[in-house]
Amino acid sequence: MEKHFYIVIVCALMSLHPLLVQGARQGQDIKCGACRALVDEMEWAISQIDPKKMIQTGSFRINPDGSQSVREVPFSRSESHLLELMEEVCERMNDYGERVDPATDRKTYVRHASRDGTAMDLSDVAFDSRVSSSLKFACETIVEQHEDELIEFFAHETDNVKDKLCNLCDHALKIPHDEL
């Protein structure tokens, strides 16, 4: 009797395995999509600021030798501007829809609202408020947990920010589906 009970439990767990793997994959897809969308939105917002616009940072106190520790940095990559952008960036997740790759069944998230008014091919993009809510929540979680790292990257890095910040996503996307 006890042996049958264990067999039933093992069969039940084995039947749940594909659902658990699929759920983990969907969670990873959402996190990766939110990370990539967050970087895209931040980079776009930074690019909209005049690169010649500067802001003074540092201490305005006078040192014993009579000098000040003030330096000028581009406003677009200043900590204050980046903090301001991060307060708003997750709201833009409502502008994203879900696209499913028919060959791999992987989900990607694409902007469905053009920034410059050009027409976009959205024939294979699904619009769902649950997707937007999930992306927004994942984005807020990323910002909350990695705020300092995000500011550091956007303040100093200009090349391959998405690859560096979202590197976990690239690794996860290369794992075959049955290994997830």
Secondary structure, DSSP 4 states (H G I P E B T S, - for coil): -HHHHHHHHHHHHHHHHHHHHHHHHHHHHHHHHHHHHHHHHHHHHHHTS-TT-EEEEEEEEEPTTS-EEEEEEEGGGSHHHHHHHHHHGGGGGGGEEEEE-TTT--EEEEE-S-SS------TTEE--HHHHHHHHHHHHHHHHHHHHHHHHHHHH--SSHHHHHTHHHHHHHHS-GGG-
